[in-house]
């Protein structure tokens, strides 16, 4: 399995978004993804009429720490109006090919420390609603994040599992930046998840691209 590191190309794209910010009052969307195999160029029609939407991309790498670090750097420079995390996810109770729009995030690693009053859930819906973003994006789900690639059945709370979304939601909350995640199910946990994930990346890119194109805007 080939895993990509955050690369110069994606960083330049974020800097370009920062340059755009100086010259345009149009909406700025930063799209994050973990590995190159998940990347697809997205089409965001204008919010109203012919208004443009400026889109930048950031490859964060896998896991909560890398994801949080690179997203923080990107937000500091690009100051996007909205961060959209797109990518793949596993599931226990749903089907391969399902797409979930997530505003509720759980850190399954921190769940083990709830007796110590540690926060382990974030809901980004309030800020999104306040800004009027993504209100018509359907397919609500809960994303469960942790620093392990789950391959065996376990008691997982939520609809999908990944390794980055909770960390990004946390960063965006601290930066007062609206955040949403869209996850394509590539594998069912307990059914050879790593192999299924690799085999379904092309389907995920196609499915996510079609999903965003059909939305008709970020509002």
C-alpha positions as CSV (number, residue, x, y, z in Angstrom):
1,X,0.0,0.0,0.0
2,X,1.5,3.3,-1.1
3,X,0.9,6.2,1.4
4,X,1.6,9.8,0.3
5,X,3.3,12.4,2.4
6,X,2.1,16.0,2.3
7,X,3.7,17.4,-0.8
8,X,4.9,20.7,-2.3
9,X,2.1,20.7,-4.9
10,X,-0.7,20.8,-2.3
11,X,1.1,23.5,-0.3
12,X,1.5,25.7,-3.3
13,X,-2.2,25.3,-4.0
14,X,-3.0,26.6,-0.5
15,X,-0.6,29.5,-1.0
16,X,-2.4,30.3,-4.3
17,X,-5.7,30.4,-2.3
18,X,-4.1,32.9,0.0
19,X,-3.1,35.0,-3.0
20,X,-6.6,34.8,-4.4
21,X,-7.9,36.0,-1.0
22,X,-6.1,39.3,-1.4
23,X,-7.7,39.9,-4.8
24,X,-11.2,38.5,-4.5
25,X,-14.2,38.7,-2.1
26,X,-15.6,35.4,-3.5
27,X,-16.1,32.4,-1.2
28,X,-12.9,30.5,-0.5
29,X,-13.1,26.7,0.1
30,X,-10.2,24.6,1.3
31,X,-10.6,20.9,0.5
32,X,-8.5,18.5,2.5
33,X,-7.7,14.8,1.8
34,X,-5.3,12.4,3.3
35,X,-3.6,10.6,0.4
36,X,-3.2,11.2,-3.3
37,X,-5.4,8.2,-4.2
38,X,-8.4,10.1,-2.7
39,X,-7.9,13.3,-4.6
40,X,-10.4,14.4,-7.2
41,X,-10.9,18.0,-8.5
42,X,-14.2,19.2,-7.3
43,X,-16.7,21.5,-9.0
44,X,-18.4,24.0,-6.7
45,X,-21.0,26.1,-8.6
46,X,-21.4,29.7,-7.3
47,X,-23.6,30.3,-4.3
48,X,-25.8,32.7,-6.1
49,X,-26.0,33.4,-9.8
50,X,-22.5,33.5,-11.4
51,X,-20.6,34.1,-8.2
52,X,-17.3,32.2,-8.3
53,X,-16.1,29.9,-5.6
54,X,-12.3,29.7,-5.1
55,X,-11.1,26.2,-4.2
56,X,-7.7,25.2,-2.8
57,X,-6.5,21.7,-1.9
58,X,-4.4,20.3,0.9
59,X,-3.1,16.8,1.2
60,X,-2.6,16.3,5.0
61,X,-1.1,12.8,5.2
62,X,-2.6,10.1,7.4
63,X,-3.5,10.4,11.0
64,X,-4.7,13.0,13.5
65,X,-1.3,14.7,14.3
66,X,-0.2,15.4,10.7
67,X,-3.7,16.3,9.7
68,X,-4.1,18.9,12.5
69,X,-0.7,20.4,11.9
70,X,-0.9,20.9,8.1
71,X,-4.5,22.2,8.3
72,X,-3.6,24.7,11.0
73,X,-0.8,26.0,8.8
74,X,-3.1,26.2,5.8
75,X,-5.8,28.1,7.7
76,X,-3.3,30.6,9.0
77,X,-2.2,31.3,5.5
78,X,-5.3,30.9,3.3
79,X,-8.0,31.9,5.8
80,X,-10.7,29.9,4.0
81,X,-14.4,30.5,4.6
82,X,-15.1,26.8,4.7
83,X,-13.0,23.6,5.1
84,X,-14.3,20.5,3.4
85,X,-12.7,17.2,4.3
86,X,-13.3,14.6,1.5
87,X,-12.1,11.1,1.6
88,X,-12.7,7.4,2.2
89,X,-13.9,5.6,5.3
90,X,-14.7,2.2,6.7
91,X,-18.0,1.1,8.2
92,X,-19.6,-1.6,10.3
93,X,-23.3,-1.2,9.5
94,X,-23.5,0.4,6.0
95,X,-22.6,-0.6,2.5
96,X,-19.6,0.1,0.2
97,X,-20.5,3.0,-2.0
98,X,-22.6,4.9,0.5
99,X,-21.7,8.5,1.0
100,X,-22.1,10.3,4.3
101,X,-22.1,14.0,5.1
102,X,-20.6,14.4,8.6
103,X,-21.1,17.3,11.0
104,X,-20.7,15.2,14.1
105,X,-17.3,13.7,15.0
106,X,-16.0,11.3,17.6
107,X,-12.4,10.6,18.7
108,X,-12.4,6.9,19.5
109,X,-9.0,7.2,21.1
110,X,-10.2,9.8,23.6
111,X,-13.4,7.9,24.3
112,X,-11.3,5.6,26.4
113,X,-10.6,8.5,28.8
114,X,-14.2,9.7,29.3
115,X,-13.9,8.8,33.0
116,X,-11.3,11.6,33.2
117,X,-13.8,14.1,31.7
118,X,-11.9,14.3,28.4
119,X,-13.7,15.7,25.4
120,X,-14.2,13.2,22.6
121,X,-17.1,14.6,20.5
122,X,-17.4,17.7,18.3
123,X,-20.4,18.9,16.4
124,X,-19.8,21.5,13.6
125,X,-23.4,21.9,12.6
126,X,-24.0,25.2,14.6
127,X,-21.3,27.2,12.9
128,X,-22.2,25.9,9.5
129,X,-25.8,26.8,10.1
130,X,-24.9,30.3,11.4
131,X,-22.9,30.9,8.2
132,X,-25.6,29.4,6.0
133,X,-23.2,26.8,4.5
134,X,-23.9,23.3,3.3
135,X,-27.5,23.4,4.6
136,X,-28.9,21.3,1.7
137,X,-26.1,18.6,1.8
138,X,-27.9,15.4,2.5
139,X,-26.8,12.0,3.8
140,X,-26.1,12.9,7.5
141,X,-23.7,10.6,9.3
142,X,-21.4,10.5,12.3
143,X,-17.6,10.1,11.7
144,X,-15.5,8.2,14.2
145,X,-11.8,9.1,14.1
146,X,-8.8,7.3,15.5
147,X,-5.1,6.6,14.9
148,X,-5.6,3.0,13.8
149,X,-6.8,1.5,10.5
150,X,-9.6,-0.8,11.8
151,X,-9.6,-4.2,10.2
152,X,-11.5,-6.1,12.9
153,X,-15.0,-5.7,14.1
154,X,-15.3,-3.7,17.3
155,X,-17.9,-1.6,19.1
156,X,-17.6,1.5,17.1
157,X,-20.0,4.5,17.7
158,X,-21.0,6.2,14.5
159,X,-21.6,5.5,10.8
160,X,-18.1,5.7,9.3
161,X,-14.5,5.5,10.6
162,X,-11.5,7.4,9.4
163,X,-8.1,8.7,10.8
164,X,-8.3,12.5,10.3
165,X,-11.8,14.1,10.5
166,X,-12.1,14.7,14.2
167,X,-8.7,16.4,14.4
168,X,-9.6,18.7,11.5
169,X,-13.0,19.5,13.1
170,X,-11.1,20.4,16.3
171,X,-8.7,22.7,14.5
172,X,-11.5,24.4,12.6
173,X,-13.4,25.0,15.8
174,X,-10.4,26.7,17.4
175,X,-10.1,28.9,14.3
176,X,-13.8,29.6,14.1
177,X,-13.8,28.2,10.6
178,X,-16.9,26.2,9.4
179,X,-16.0,22.5,8.8
180,X,-17.8,19.6,7.1
181,X,-16.6,16.1,6.0
182,X,-17.9,14.0,3.1
183,X,-17.0,10.3,3.3
184,X,-17.3,7.5,0.7
185,X,-17.5,4.0,2.2
186,X,-14.8,1.9,0.6
187,X,-14.7,-1.1,3.0
188,X,-16.6,-2.9,5.6
189,X,-14.6,-3.5,8.8
190,X,-13.8,-7.1,9.4
191,X,-13.9,-8.0,5.7
192,X,-10.3,-7.5,4.5
193,X,-10.5,-3.8,5.0
194,X,-7.0,-2.8,3.7
195,X,-7.5,-4.7,0.4
196,X,-11.0,-3.4,-0.1
197,X,-9.8,0.2,0.5
198,X,-7.1,0.0,-2.1
199,X,-9.4,-1.6,-4.7
200,X,-12.2,1.0,-4.2
201,X,-10.1,4.2,-4.4
202,X,-11.0,4.8,-8.1
203,X,-14.7,4.3,-7.3
204,X,-14.4,6.7,-4.4
205,X,-12.9,9.4,-6.5
206,X,-15.7,9.0,-9.1
207,X,-18.4,8.9,-6.5
208,X,-17.2,11.9,-4.6
209,X,-16.8,13.9,-7.7
210,X,-20.3,13.2,-8.8
211,X,-21.7,13.9,-5.3
212,X,-20.1,17.4,-5.2
213,X,-21.1,18.2,-8.8
214,X,-24.7,17.4,-8.1
215,X,-24.9,19.7,-5.0
216,X,-25.3,22.9,-7.0
217,X,-23.3,25.0,-4.5
218,X,-21.8,25.3,-1.1
219,X,-24.8,27.2,0.4
